[in-house]
Amino acid sequence: MSIERLIDNTENAGSPSADLYTNLTFPAAPDHRPYTVINMVSTVDGKTLVGPPGSTARGLGGPTDQLLMRRIQGSVQGAIVGAGTLRPGPVIYRPEMWRAVVTRSGDLPLSNRFFTDAPDRAIVFAPESIPDGARRAIEATARLEICGVDSVDLKEAVRRLRESYGISTLALEGGATLNFDFLEAGLADELFLTFSPKLKGGSHLPTAVDGPGLPDREYLNLRLLSLYHDGDEFYFRYRIGARGRA
């Protein structure tokens, strides 16, 4: 590992590069939700998979990306993902870490280590419309939180993470539609993005942020906090700002 600094405007700028992300600091969380960072890796052309849709991101980022991902996870109290992130295979967090998943249908792989490693730390957010069978299965495996009628009310979900579970720092780790939903609702504060030195192509593959997109000619501004690289792989940290319009 030979991480080199290009830009660092954070409080940790003086830290040795080998210690990157080991002592992450974040602004204070709002009273009504956790301070939330999106943590993603993509090819240079923005694809978050090198395999088919529904597969894992395995093979996308290198060893340093995987190390930094674990360090980011180690700097927050909880993580949240979409249901599709759990289906390809095990999703593993440290046992004491809160982990939450958002589902509309309740179709979850309840044997995934996401649940079995720490059932008392696993939270499922689902709407009132979840089928009764799925509701019973989830309640036997994890903590079920009903938020919303036909889809999950994300603002209510993150309010509960903050107020009921005491989570003040949260990592959002996909998928692409959930990333967009958080961004559109103004619930995400930072983006950690690894650029893997690969090109993939394919309009059928997800990017870091999908969903319907913001209204015509609107976008979210980003402020670069730091930029490092290890060989040809780059590690960006951005503060997510206000909406702009072209």
Order of alpha helices (4+ residues) and beta strands (2+ residues): beta-beta-alpha-beta-alpha-beta-alpha-beta-alpha-beta-alpha-beta-alpha-beta-beta-beta
